[in-house]
Amino acid sequence: MTLAEMQALLSALLGMRFSGVRSITYDGRQISYGSDAELATAIFDLERRIAAADTTVTRSRVSRPFASKDL
């Protein structure tokens, strides 16, 4: 699945969740979810896959120095 396809599916799933619908036909396939928790899990997984596939986003690391003085 390409990045554009995953983003389109994510958009469809988010629209589905916000409208309260539990099933959708996407790309000729019927997708049904039994509960909002299942739908939320699918959205989270898809967001994770998109983040891993998107090479234009750079992940920065933040270093916070910490020092303590033993008394």
PQR file of N, CA, C, O and H, with PARSE charges and radii, in Angstrom:
ATOM      1  N   MET A   1       0.853  -1.163   0.000 -0.4000 1.5000
ATOM      2  CA  MET A   1       0.000   0.000   0.000 -0.0000 2.0000
ATOM      3  C   MET A   1       0.909   1.238   0.000  0.5500 1.7000
ATOM      4  O   MET A   1       1.837   1.340   0.802 -0.5500 1.4000
ATOM      5  N   THR A   2       0.629   2.157  -0.896 -0.4000 1.5000
ATOM      6  CA  THR A   2       1.448   3.361  -0.995 -0.0000 2.0000
ATOM      7  C   THR A   2       1.061   4.363   0.086  0.5500 1.7000
ATOM      8  O   THR A   2       0.029   4.234   0.746 -0.5500 1.4000
ATOM      9  H   THR A   2      -0.125   2.074  -1.548  0.4000 1.0000
ATOM     10  N   LEU A   3       1.915   5.355   0.244 -0.4000 1.5000
ATOM     11  CA  LEU A   3       1.665   6.389   1.244 -0.0000 2.0000
ATOM     12  C   LEU A   3       0.378   7.147   0.933  0.5500 1.7000
ATOM     13  O   LEU A   3      -0.400   7.446   1.839 -0.5500 1.4000
ATOM     14  H   LEU A   3       2.752   5.460  -0.292  0.4000 1.0000
ATOM     15  N   ALA A   4       0.153   7.456  -0.335 -0.4000 1.5000
ATOM     16  CA  ALA A   4      -1.068   8.178  -0.724 -0.0000 2.0000
ATOM     17  C   ALA A   4      -2.315   7.342  -0.446  0.5500 1.7000
ATOM     18  O   ALA A   4      -3.335   7.876  -0.009 -0.5500 1.4000
ATOM     19  H   ALA A   4       0.785   7.213  -1.070  0.4000 1.0000
ATOM     20  N   GLU A   5      -2.240   6.038  -0.696 -0.4000 1.5000
ATOM     21  CA  GLU A   5      -3.382   5.153  -0.420 -0.0000 2.0000
ATOM     22  C   GLU A   5      -3.657   5.077   1.079  0.5500 1.7000
ATOM     23  O   GLU A   5      -4.812   5.091   1.506 -0.5500 1.4000
ATOM     24  H   GLU A   5      -1.412   5.604  -1.051  0.4000 1.0000
ATOM     25  N   MET A   6      -2.587   4.997   1.877 -0.4000 1.5000
ATOM     26  CA  MET A   6      -2.772   4.944   3.328 -0.0000 2.0000
ATOM     27  C   MET A   6      -3.382   6.241   3.850  0.5500 1.7000
ATOM     28  O   MET A   6      -4.234   6.208   4.738 -0.5500 1.4000
ATOM     29  H   MET A   6      -1.650   4.986   1.530  0.4000 1.0000
ATOM     30  N   GLN A   7      -2.953   7.384   3.308 -0.4000 1.5000
ATOM     31  CA  GLN A   7      -3.511   8.659   3.739 -0.0000 2.0000
ATOM     32  C   GLN A   7      -4.978   8.787   3.344  0.5500 1.7000
ATOM     33  O   GLN A   7      -5.779   9.341   4.097 -0.5500 1.4000
ATOM     34  H   GLN A   7      -2.261   7.410   2.586  0.4000 1.0000
ATOM     35  N   ALA A   8      -5.334   8.273   2.156 -0.4000 1.5000
ATOM     36  CA  ALA A   8      -6.734   8.307   1.729 -0.0000 2.0000
ATOM     37  C   ALA A   8      -7.588   7.409   2.621  0.5500 1.7000
ATOM     38  O   ALA A   8      -8.700   7.783   2.993 -0.5500 1.4000
ATOM     39  H   ALA A   8      -4.683   7.824   1.544  0.4000 1.0000
ATOM     40  N   LEU A   9      -7.076   6.229   2.964 -0.4000 1.5000
ATOM     41  CA  LEU A   9      -7.804   5.322   3.847 -0.0000 2.0000
ATOM     42  C   LEU A   9      -7.950   5.927   5.241  0.5500 1.7000
ATOM     43  O   LEU A   9      -9.001   5.795   5.868 -0.5500 1.4000
ATOM     44  H   LEU A   9      -6.172   5.925   2.662  0.4000 1.0000
ATOM     45  N   LEU A  10      -6.906   6.585   5.726 -0.4000 1.5000
ATOM     46  CA  LEU A  10      -6.980   7.242   7.031 -0.0000 2.0000
ATOM     47  C   LEU A  10      -8.054   8.318   7.027  0.5500 1.7000
ATOM     48  O   LEU A  10      -8.823   8.443   7.980 -0.5500 1.4000
ATOM     49  H   LEU A  10      -6.052   6.692   5.217  0.4000 1.0000
ATOM     50  N   SER A  11      -8.104   9.086   5.964 -0.4000 1.5000
ATOM     51  CA  SER A  11      -9.131  10.122   5.849 -0.0000 2.0000
ATOM     52  C   SER A  11     -10.528   9.507   5.868  0.5500 1.7000
ATOM     53  O   SER A  11     -11.436  10.031   6.513 -0.5500 1.4000
ATOM     54  H   SER A  11      -7.480   8.985   5.189  0.4000 1.0000
ATOM     55  N   ALA A  12     -10.693   8.390   5.156 -0.4000 1.5000
ATOM     56  CA  ALA A  12     -11.992   7.712   5.131 -0.0000 2.0000
ATOM     57  C   ALA A  12     -12.353   7.164   6.510  0.5500 1.7000
ATOM     58  O   ALA A  12     -13.503   7.267   6.936 -0.5500 1.4000
ATOM     59  H   ALA A  12      -9.955   7.964   4.633  0.4000 1.0000
ATOM     60  N   LEU A  13     -11.377   6.581   7.209 -0.4000 1.5000
ATOM     61  CA  LEU A  13     -11.642   6.028   8.541 -0.0000 2.0000
ATOM     62  C   LEU A  13     -11.977   7.125   9.547  0.5500 1.7000
ATOM     63  O   LEU A  13     -12.864   6.952  10.383 -0.5500 1.4000
ATOM     64  H   LEU A  13     -10.443   6.497   6.863  0.4000 1.0000
ATOM     65  N   LEU A  14     -11.272   8.251   9.469 -0.4000 1.5000
ATOM     66  CA  LEU A  14     -11.571   9.355  10.384 -0.0000 2.0000
ATOM     67  C   LEU A  14     -12.965   9.916  10.123  0.5500 1.7000
ATOM     68  O   LEU A  14     -13.707  10.210  11.060 -0.5500 1.4000
ATOM     69  H   LEU A  14     -10.551   8.392   8.790  0.4000 1.0000
ATOM     70  N   GLY A  15     -13.318  10.063   8.850 -0.4000 1.5000
ATOM     71  CA  GLY A  15     -14.663  10.530   8.520 -0.0000 2.0000
ATOM     72  C   GLY A  15     -15.723   9.560   9.000  0.5500 1.7000
ATOM     73  O   GLY A  15     -16.784   9.962   9.477 -0.5500 1.4000
ATOM     74  H   GLY A  15     -12.715   9.825   8.089  0.4000 1.0000
ATOM     75  N   MET A  16     -15.424   8.283   8.868 -0.4000 1.5000
ATOM     76  CA  MET A  16     -16.335   7.236   9.321 -0.0000 2.0000
ATOM     77  C   MET A  16     -16.527   7.307  10.838  0.5500 1.7000
ATOM     78  O   MET A  16     -17.645   7.181  11.336 -0.5500 1.4000
ATOM     79  H   MET A  16     -14.561   7.957   8.481  0.4000 1.0000
ATOM     80  N   ARG A  17     -15.436   7.508  11.559 -0.4000 1.5000
ATOM     81  CA  ARG A  17     -15.519   7.554  13.022 -0.0000 2.0000
ATOM     82  C   ARG A  17     -16.286   8.784  13.492  0.5500 1.7000
ATOM     83  O   ARG A  17     -17.109   8.691  14.402 -0.5500 1.4000
ATOM     84  H   ARG A  17     -14.527   7.611  11.155  0.4000 1.0000
ATOM     85  N   PHE A  18     -16.023   9.931  12.882 -0.4000 1.5000
ATOM     86  CA  PHE A  18     -16.672  11.165  13.320 -0.0000 2.0000
ATOM     87  C   PHE A  18     -18.151  11.207  12.963  0.5500 1.7000
ATOM     88  O   PHE A  18     -18.928  11.905  13.614 -0.5500 1.4000
ATOM     89  H   PHE A  18     -15.354  10.007  12.143  0.4000 1.0000
ATOM     90  N   SER A  19     -18.545  10.462  11.930 -0.4000 1.5000
ATOM     91  CA  SER A  19     -19.963  10.444  11.559 -0.0000 2.0000
ATOM     92  C   SER A  19     -20.732   9.343  12.286  0.5500 1.7000
ATOM     93  O   SER A  19     -21.958   9.288  12.199 -0.5500 1.4000
ATOM     94  H   SER A  19     -17.914   9.895  11.401  0.4000 1.0000
ATOM     95  N   GLY A  20     -20.021   8.461  13.005 -0.4000 1.5000
ATOM     96  CA  GLY A  20     -20.684   7.416  13.773 -0.0000 2.0000
ATOM     97  C   GLY A  20     -21.007   6.164  12.985  0.5500 1.7000
ATOM     98  O   GLY A  20     -21.724   5.296  13.483 -0.5500 1.4000
ATOM     99  H   GLY A  20     -19.025   8.506  13.075  0.4000 1.0000
ATOM    100  N   VAL A  21     -20.499   6.047  11.772 -0.4000 1.5000
ATOM    101  CA  VAL A  21     -20.753   4.883  10.922 -0.0000 2.0000
ATOM    102  C   VAL A  21     -19.747   3.796  11.279  0.5500 1.7000
ATOM    103  O   VAL A  21     -18.596   4.097  11.596 -0.5500 1.4000
ATOM    104  H   VAL A  21     -19.916   6.752  11.368  0.4000 1.0000
ATOM    105  N   ARG A  22     -20.169   2.537  11.230 -0.4000 1.5000
ATOM    106  CA  ARG A  22     -19.290   1.422  11.581 -0.0000 2.0000
ATOM    107  C   ARG A  22     -18.839   0.598  10.379  0.5500 1.7000
ATOM    108  O   ARG A  22     -18.008  -0.297  10.535 -0.5500 1.4000
ATOM    109  H   ARG A  22     -21.104   2.293  10.972  0.4000 1.0000
ATOM    110  N   SER A  23     -19.364   0.873   9.185 -0.4000 1.5000
ATOM    111  CA  SER A  23     -18.915   0.138   8.001 -0.0000 2.0000
ATOM    112  C   SER A  23     -18.808   1.103   6.830  0.5500 1.7000
ATOM    113  O   SER A  23     -19.530   2.097   6.748 -0.5500 1.4000
ATOM    114  H   SER A  23     -20.039   1.599   9.058  0.4000 1.0000
ATOM    115  N   ILE A  24     -17.884   0.781   5.923 -0.4000 1.5000
ATOM    116  CA  ILE A  24     -17.622   1.641   4.772 -0.0000 2.0000
ATOM    117  C   ILE A  24     -17.169   0.768   3.610  0.5500 1.7000
ATOM    118  O   ILE A  24     -16.572  -0.289   3.814 -0.5500 1.4000
ATOM    119  H   ILE A  24     -17.298  -0.026   5.990  0.4000 1.0000
ATOM    120  N   THR A  25     -17.451   1.207   2.407 -0.4000 1.5000
ATOM    121  CA  THR A  25     -16.933   0.541   1.217 -0.0000 2.0000
ATOM    122  C   THR A  25     -15.801   1.404   0.689  0.5500 1.7000
ATOM    123  O   THR A  25     -16.007   2.559   0.316 -0.5500 1.4000
ATOM    124  H   THR A  25     -17.936   2.065   2.241  0.4000 1.0000
ATOM    125  N   TYR A  26     -14.605   0.835   0.660 -0.4000 1.5000
ATOM    126  CA  TYR A  26     -13.422   1.564   0.222 -0.0000 2.0000
ATOM    127  C   TYR A  26     -12.665   0.708  -0.772  0.5500 1.7000
ATOM    128  O   TYR A  26     -12.328  -0.440  -0.482 -0.5500 1.4000
ATOM    129  H   TYR A  26     -14.438  -0.103   0.963  0.4000 1.0000
ATOM    130  N   ASP A  27     -12.400   1.259  -1.933 -0.4000 1.5000
ATOM    131  CA  ASP A  27     -11.632   0.577  -2.976 -0.0000 2.0000
ATOM    132  C   ASP A  27     -12.269  -0.765  -3.344  0.5500 1.7000
ATOM    133  O   ASP A  27     -11.569  -1.747  -3.591 -0.5500 1.4000
ATOM    134  H   ASP A  27     -12.674   2.192  -2.168  0.4000 1.0000
ATOM    135  N   GLY A  28     -13.598  -0.796  -3.375 -0.4000 1.5000
ATOM    136  CA  GLY A  28     -14.309  -2.006  -3.758 -0.0000 2.0000
ATOM    137  C   GLY A  28     -14.429  -3.050  -2.664  0.5500 1.7000
ATOM    138  O   GLY A  28     -14.933  -4.146  -2.909 -0.5500 1.4000
ATOM    139  H   GLY A  28     -14.167   0.002  -3.174  0.4000 1.0000
ATOM    140  N   ARG A  29     -13.977  -2.730  -1.466 -0.4000 1.5000
ATOM    141  CA  ARG A  29     -14.048  -3.683  -0.354 -0.0000 2.0000
ATOM    142  C   ARG A  29     -14.900  -3.110   0.763  0.5500 1.7000
ATOM    143  O   ARG A  29     -14.875  -1.908   1.025 -0.5500 1.4000
ATOM    144  H   ARG A  29     -13.567  -1.840  -1.266  0.4000 1.0000
ATOM    145  N   GLN A  30     -15.647  -3.974   1.412 -0.4000 1.5000
ATOM    146  CA  GLN A  30     -16.480  -3.591   2.548 -0.0000 2.0000
ATOM    147  C   GLN A  30     -15.659  -3.758   3.819  0.5500 1.7000
ATOM    148  O   GLN A  30     -15.131  -4.839   4.081 -0.5500 1.4000
ATOM    149  H   GLN A  30     -15.667  -4.951   1.199  0.4000 1.0000
ATOM    150  N   ILE A  31     -15.550  -2.701   4.604 -0.4000 1.5000
ATOM    151  CA  ILE A  31     -14.829  -2.737   5.874 -0.0000 2.0000
ATOM    152  C   ILE A  31     -15.829  -2.436   6.976  0.5500 1.7000
ATOM    153  O   ILE A  31     -16.500  -1.405   6.944 -0.5500 1.4000
ATOM    154  H   ILE A  31     -15.979  -1.823   4.391  0.4000 1.0000
ATOM    155  N   SER A  32     -15.935  -3.344   7.964 -0.4000 1.5000
ATOM    156  CA  SER A  32     -16.860  -3.157   9.082 -0.0000 2.0000
ATOM    157  C   SER A  32     -16.105  -3.300  10.395  0.5500 1.7000
ATOM    158  O   SER A  32     -15.220  -4.145  10.527 -0.5500 1.4000
ATOM    159  H   SER A  32     -15.391  -4.182   7.990  0.4000 1.0000
ATOM    160  N   TYR A  33     -16.462  -2.471  11.358 -0.4000 1.5000
ATOM    161  CA  TYR A  33     -15.868  -2.524  12.687 -0.0000 2.0000
ATOM    162  C   TYR A  33     -16.981  -2.715  13.699  0.5500 1.7000
ATOM    163  O   TYR A  33     -18.040  -2.097  13.595 -0.5500 1.4000
ATOM    164  H   TYR A  33     -17.182  -1.784  11.251  0.4000 1.0000
ATOM    165  N   GLY A  34     -16.737  -3.574  14.678 -0.4000 1.5000
ATOM    166  CA  GLY A  34     -17.754  -3.894  15.667 -0.0000 2.0000
ATOM    167  C   GLY A  34     -17.940  -2.827  16.729  0.5500 1.7000
ATOM    168  O   GLY A  34     -19.034  -2.661  17.268 -0.5500 1.4000
ATOM    169  H   GLY A  34     -15.877  -4.076  14.763  0.4000 1.0000
ATOM    170  N   SER A  35     -16.871  -2.104  17.027 -0.4000 1.5000
ATOM    171  CA  SER A  35     -16.959  -1.096  18.084 -0.0000 2.0000
ATOM    172  C   SER A  35     -16.066   0.089  17.745  0.5500 1.7000
ATOM    173  O   SER A  35     -15.246   0.032  16.828 -0.5500 1.4000
ATOM    174  H   SER A  35     -15.982  -2.238  16.588  0.4000 1.0000
ATOM    175  N   ASP A  36     -16.243   1.152  18.499 -0.4000 1.5000
ATOM    176  CA  ASP A  36     -15.403   2.333  18.307 -0.0000 2.0000
ATOM    177  C   ASP A  36     -13.959   2.029  18.688  0.5500 1.7000
ATOM    178  O   ASP A  36     -13.036   2.608  18.116 -0.5500 1.4000
ATOM    179  H   ASP A  36     -16.909   1.199  19.243  0.4000 1.0000
ATOM    180  N   ALA A  37     -13.753   1.134  19.640 -0.4000 1.5000
ATOM    181  CA  ALA A  37     -12.397   0.773  20.052 -0.0000 2.0000
ATOM    182  C   ALA A  37     -11.645   0.087  18.910  0.5500 1.7000
ATOM    183  O   ALA A  37     -10.461   0.351  18.702 -0.5500 1.4000
ATOM    184  H   ALA A  37     -14.502   0.663  20.105  0.4000 1.0000
ATOM    185  N   GLU A  38     -12.325  -0.789  18.172 -0.4000 1.5000
ATOM    186  CA  GLU A  38     -11.702  -1.437  17.017 -0.0000 2.0000
ATOM    187  C   GLU A  38     -11.329  -0.408  15.961  0.5500 1.7000
ATOM    188  O   GLU A  38     -10.246  -0.469  15.378 -0.5500 1.4000
ATOM    189  H   GLU A  38     -13.287  -1.004  18.342  0.4000 1.0000
ATOM    190  N   LEU A  39     -12.218   0.524  15.721 -0.4000 1.5000
ATOM    191  CA  LEU A  39     -11.981   1.571  14.730 -0.0000 2.0000
ATOM    192  C   LEU A  39     -10.823   2.466  15.172  0.5500 1.7000
ATOM    193  O   LEU A  39      -9.981   2.835  14.354 -0.5500 1.4000
ATOM    194  H   LEU A  39     -13.098   0.573  16.194  0.4000 1.0000
ATOM    195  N   ALA A  40     -10.773   2.814  16.449 -0.4000 1.5000
ATOM    196  CA  ALA A  40      -9.684   3.641  16.971 -0.0000 2.0000
ATOM    197  C   ALA A  40      -8.347   2.919  16.850  0.5500 1.7000
ATOM    198  O   ALA A  40      -7.332   3.543  16.542 -0.5500 1.4000
ATOM    199  H   ALA A  40     -11.457   2.514  17.114  0.4000 1.0000
ATOM    200  N   THR A  41      -8.338   1.609  17.091 -0.4000 1.5000
ATOM    201  CA  THR A  41      -7.118   0.821  16.956 -0.0000 2.0000
ATOM    202  C   THR A  41      -6.646   0.795  15.510  0.5500 1.7000
ATOM    203  O   THR A  41      -5.450   0.915  15.244 -0.5500 1.4000
ATOM    204  H   THR A  41      -9.163   1.102  17.341  0.4000 1.0000
ATOM    205  N   ALA A  42      -7.572   0.640  14.578 -0.4000 1.5000
ATOM    206  CA  ALA A  42      -7.224   0.641  13.155 -0.0000 2.0000
ATOM    207  C   ALA A  42      -6.659   1.994  12.735  0.5500 1.7000
ATOM    208  O   ALA A  42      -5.698   2.054  11.968 -0.5500 1.4000
ATOM    209  H   ALA A  42      -8.544   0.543  14.794  0.4000 1.0000
ATOM    210  N   ILE A  43      -7.246   3.071  13.229 -0.4000 1.5000
ATOM    211  CA  ILE A  43      -6.762   4.416  12.907 -0.0000 2.0000
ATOM    212  C   ILE A  43      -5.363   4.618  13.478  0.5500 1.7000
ATOM    213  O   ILE A  43      -4.488   5.150  12.796 -0.5500 1.4000
ATOM    214  H   ILE A  43      -8.027   3.023  13.852  0.4000 1.0000
ATOM    215  N   PHE A  44      -5.146   4.199  14.717 -0.4000 1.5000
ATOM    216  CA  PHE A  44      -3.835   4.336  15.347 -0.0000 2.0000
ATOM    217  C   PHE A  44      -2.780   3.558  14.574  0.5500 1.7000
ATOM    218  O   PHE A  44      -1.684   4.066  14.335 -0.5500 1.4000
ATOM    219  H   PHE A  44      -5.857   3.767  15.271  0.4000 1.0000
ATOM    220  N   ASP A  45      -3.103   2.326  14.180 -0.4000 1.5000
ATOM    221  CA  ASP A  45      -2.163   1.499  13.429 -0.0000 2.0000
ATOM    222  C   ASP A  45      -1.832   2.134  12.082  0.5500 1.7000
ATOM    223  O   ASP A  45      -0.674   2.142  11.664 -0.5500 1.4000
ATOM    224  H   ASP A  45      -3.993   1.914  14.374  0.4000 1.0000
ATOM    225  N   LEU A  46      -2.834   2.660  11.412 -0.4000 1.5000
ATOM    226  CA  LEU A  46      -2.616   3.294  10.119 -0.0000 2.0000
ATOM    227  C   LEU A  46      -1.775   4.564  10.266  0.5500 1.7000
ATOM    228  O   LEU A  46      -0.913   4.834   9.429 -0.5500 1.4000
ATOM    229  H   LEU A  46      -3.774   2.653  11.752  0.4000 1.0000
ATOM    230  N   GLU A  47      -2.015   5.340  11.313 -0.4000 1.5000
ATOM    231  CA  GLU A  47      -1.200   6.533  11.563 -0.0000 2.0000
ATOM    232  C   GLU A  47       0.254   6.151  11.827  0.5500 1.7000
ATOM    233  O   GLU A  47       1.170   6.846  11.388 -0.5500 1.4000
ATOM    234  H   GLU A  47      -2.715   5.121  11.993  0.4000 1.0000
ATOM    235  N   ARG A  48       0.463   5.053  12.540 -0.4000 1.5000
ATOM    236  CA  ARG A  48       1.819   4.572  12.819 -0.0000 2.0000
ATOM    237  C   ARG A  48       2.514   4.146  11.533  0.5500 1.7000
ATOM    238  O   ARG A  48       3.690   4.450  11.330 -0.5500 1.4000
ATOM    239  H   ARG A  48      -0.281   4.489  12.897  0.4000 1.0000
ATOM    240  N   ARG A  49       1.788   3.440  10.662 -0.4000 1.5000
ATOM    241  CA  ARG A  49       2.365   3.005   9.387 -0.0000 2.0000
ATOM    242  C   ARG A  49       2.691   4.190   8.484  0.5500 1.7000
ATOM    243  O   ARG A  49       3.713   4.187   7.798 -0.5500 1.4000
ATOM    244  H   ARG A  49       0.833   3.193  10.827  0.4000 1.0000
ATOM    245  N   ILE A  50       1.828   5.199   8.483 -0.4000 1.5000
ATOM    246  CA  ILE A  50       2.077   6.398   7.675 -0.0000 2.0000
ATOM    247  C   ILE A  50       3.324   7.114   8.184  0.5500 1.7000
ATOM    248  O   ILE A  50       4.157   7.549   7.389 -0.5500 1.4000
ATOM    249  H   ILE A  50       0.998   5.202   9.041  0.4000 1.0000
ATOM    250  N   ALA A  51       3.456   7.237   9.487 -0.4000 1.5000
ATOM    251  CA  ALA A  51       4.627   7.898  10.068 -0.0000 2.0000
ATOM    252  C   ALA A  51       5.908   7.147   9.722  0.5500 1.7000
ATOM    253  O   ALA A  51       6.940   7.769   9.468 -0.5500 1.4000
ATOM    254  H   ALA A  51       2.780   6.883  10.133  0.4000 1.0000
ATOM    255  N   ALA A  52       5.853   5.821   9.710 -0.4000 1.5000
ATOM    256  CA  ALA A  52       7.034   5.028   9.382 -0.0000 2.0000
ATOM    257  C   ALA A  52       7.372   5.122   7.896  0.5500 1.7000
ATOM    258  O   ALA A  52       8.545   5.084   7.525 -0.5500 1.4000
ATOM    259  H   ALA A  52       5.015   5.316   9.917  0.4000 1.0000
ATOM    260  N   ALA A  53       6.358   5.246   7.045 -0.4000 1.5000
ATOM    261  CA  ALA A  53       6.583   5.284   5.603 -0.0000 2.0000
ATOM    262  C   ALA A  53       6.947   6.669   5.097  0.5500 1.7000
ATOM    263  O   ALA A  53       7.550   6.793   4.031 -0.5500 1.4000
ATOM    264  H   ALA A  53       5.405   5.278   7.346  0.4000 1.0000
ATOM    265  N   ASP A  54       6.596   7.704   5.831 -0.4000 1.5000
ATOM    266  CA  ASP A  54       6.842   9.075   5.387 -0.0000 2.0000
ATOM    267  C   ASP A  54       8.284   9.453   5.698  0.5500 1.7000
ATOM    268  O   ASP A  54       8.640   9.689   6.853 -0.5500 1.4000
ATOM    269  H   ASP A  54       6.106   7.603   6.697  0.4000 1.0000
ATOM    270  N   THR A  55       9.108   9.508   4.659 -0.4000 1.5000
ATOM    271  CA  THR A  55      10.527   9.807   4.845 -0.0000 2.0000
ATOM    272  C   THR A  55      10.811  11.301   4.846  0.5500 1.7000
ATOM    273  O   THR A  55      11.939  11.707   5.124 -0.5500 1.4000
ATOM    274  H   THR A  55       8.819   9.316   3.721  0.4000 1.0000
ATOM    275  N   THR A  56       9.816  12.131   4.543 -0.4000 1.5000
ATOM    276  CA  THR A  56      10.043  13.574   4.525 -0.0000 2.0000
ATOM    277  C   THR A  56      10.008  14.171   5.923  0.5500 1.7000
ATOM    278  O   THR A  56      10.508  15.274   6.143 -0.5500 1.4000
ATOM    279  H   THR A  56       8.899  11.801   4.317  0.4000 1.0000
ATOM    280  N   VAL A  57       9.427  13.455   6.857 -0.4000 1.5000
ATOM    281  CA  VAL A  57       9.340  13.949   8.233 -0.0000 2.0000
ATOM    282  C   VAL A  57      10.598  13.520   8.972  0.5500 1.7000
ATOM    283  O   VAL A  57      10.926  12.334   9.028 -0.5500 1.4000
ATOM    284  H   VAL A  57       9.021  12.559   6.679  0.4000 1.0000
ATOM    285  N   THR A  58      11.286  14.479   9.529 -0.4000 1.5000
ATOM    286  CA  THR A  58      12.467  14.149  10.318 -0.0000 2.0000
ATOM    287  C   THR A  58      12.087  14.144  11.786  0.5500 1.7000
ATOM    288  O   THR A  58      11.379  15.025  12.274 -0.5500 1.4000
ATOM    289  H   THR A  58      11.020  15.442   9.484  0.4000 1.0000
ATOM    290  N   ARG A  59      12.563  13.162  12.448 -0.4000 1.5000
ATOM    291  CA  ARG A  59      12.284  13.049  13.871 -0.0000 2.0000
ATOM    292  C   ARG A  59      13.470  13.637  14.628  0.5500 1.7000
ATOM    293  O   ARG A  59      14.599  13.168  14.483 -0.5500 1.4000
ATOM    294  H   ARG A  59      13.138  12.446  12.052  0.4000 1.0000
ATOM    295  N   SER A  60      13.221  14.630  15.408 -0.4000 1.5000
ATOM    296  CA  SER A  60      14.303  15.269  16.141 -0.0000 2.0000
ATOM    297  C   SER A  60      14.380  14.702  17.551  0.5500 1.7000
ATOM    298  O   SER A  60      13.379  14.309  18.151 -0.5500 1.4000
ATOM    299  H   SER A  60      12.304  15.011  15.525  0.4000 1.0000
ATOM    300  N   ARG A  61      15.565  14.678  18.036 -0.4000 1.5000
ATOM    301  CA  ARG A  61      15.781  14.235  19.404 -0.0000 2.0000
ATOM    302  C   ARG A  61      16.123  15.445  20.245  0.5500 1.7000
ATOM    303  O   ARG A  61      16.882  16.317  19.822 -0.5500 1.4000
ATOM    304  H   ARG A  61      16.378  14.997  17.549  0.4000 1.0000
ATOM    305  N   VAL A  62      15.576  15.492  21.402 -0.4000 1.5000
ATOM    306  CA  VAL A  62      15.828  16.601  22.311 -0.0000 2.0000
ATOM    307  C   VAL A  62      16.644  16.074  23.473  0.5500 1.7000
ATOM    308  O   VAL A  62      16.249  15.128  24.154 -0.5500 1.4000
ATOM    309  H   VAL A  62      14.960  14.784  21.746  0.4000 1.0000
ATOM    310  N   SER A  63      17.785  16.698  23.686 -0.4000 1.5000
ATOM    311  CA  SER A  63      18.622  16.329  24.826 -0.0000 2.0000
ATOM    312  C   SER A  63      18.472  17.390  25.894  0.5500 1.7000
ATOM    313  O   SER A  63      18.606  18.585  25.632 -0.5500 1.4000
ATOM    314  H   SER A  63      18.106  17.467  23.133  0.4000 1.0000
ATOM    315  N   ARG A  64      18.200  16.945  27.067 -0.4000 1.5000
ATOM    316  CA  ARG A  64      18.072  17.866  28.188 -0.0000 2.0000
ATOM    317  C   ARG A  64      19.121  17.488  29.228  0.5500 1.7000
ATOM    318  O   ARG A  64      18.994  16.473  29.912 -0.5500 1.4000
ATOM    319  H   ARG A  64      18.092  15.974  27.280  0.4000 1.0000
ATOM    320  N   PRO A  65      20.142  18.303  29.337 -0.5600 1.5000
ATOM    321  CA  PRO A  65      21.179  17.977  30.324  0.2800 2.0000
ATOM    322  C   PRO A  65      20.626  18.091  31.745  0.5500 1.7000
ATOM    323  O   PRO A  65      19.795  18.949  32.044 -0.5500 1.4000
ATOM    324  N   PHE A  66      21.094  17.234  32.574 -0.4000 1.5000
ATOM    325  CA  PHE A  66      20.656  17.215  33.964 -0.0000 2.0000
ATOM    326  C   PHE A  66      21.896  17.096  34.834  0.5500 1.7000
ATOM    327  O   PHE A  66      22.733  16.219  34.621 -0.5500 1.4000
ATOM    328  H   PHE A  66      21.768  16.537  32.331  0.4000 1.0000
ATOM    329  N   ALA A  67      22.006  17.954  35.784 -0.4000 1.5000
ATOM    330  CA  ALA A  67      23.153  17.908  36.686 -0.0000 2.0000
ATOM    331  C   ALA A  67      22.656  18.011  38.120  0.5500 1.7000
ATOM    332  O   ALA A  67      21.668  18.685  38.411 -0.5500 1.4000
ATOM    333  H   ALA A  67      21.326  18.667  35.957  0.4000 1.0000
ATOM    334  N   SER A  68      23.345  17.346  38.981 -0.4000 1.5000
ATOM    335  CA  SER A  68      23.021  17.467  40.401 -0.0000 2.0000
ATOM    336  C   SER A  68      24.326  17.550  41.180  0.5500 1.7000
ATOM    337  O   SER A  68      25.339  16.967  40.795 -0.5500 1.4000
ATOM    338  H   SER A  68      24.148  16.798  38.745  0.4000 1.0000
ATOM    339  N   LYS A  69      24.278  18.260  42.242 -0.4000 1.5000
ATOM    340  CA  LYS A  69      25.460  18.422  43.078 -0.0000 2.0000
ATOM    341  C   LYS A  69      25.219  17.664  44.373  0.5500 1.7000
ATOM    342  O   LYS A  69      24.307  17.970  45.141 -0.5500 1.4000
ATOM    343  H   LYS A  69      23.455  18.734  42.555  0.4000 1.0000
ATOM    344  N   ASP A  70      26.050  16.687  44.585 -0.4000 1.5000
ATOM    345  CA  ASP A  70      25.919  15.907  45.815 -0.0000 2.0000
ATOM    346  C   ASP A  70      26.450  16.718  46.985  0.5500 1.7000
ATOM    347  O   ASP A  70      27.572  17.223  46.949 -0.5500 1.4000
ATOM    348  H   ASP A  70      26.791  16.439  43.961  0.4000 1.0000
ATOM    349  N   LEU A  71      25.658  16.830  47.985 -0.4000 1.5000
ATOM    350  CA  LEU A  71      26.061  17.574  49.176 -0.0000 2.0000
ATOM    351  C   LEU A  71      26.335  16.654  50.314  0.5500 1.7000
ATOM    352  O   LEU A  71      26.688  17.107  51.403 -0.5500 1.4000
ATOM    353  H   LEU A  71      24.747  16.419  48.013  0.4000 1.0000
TER
END
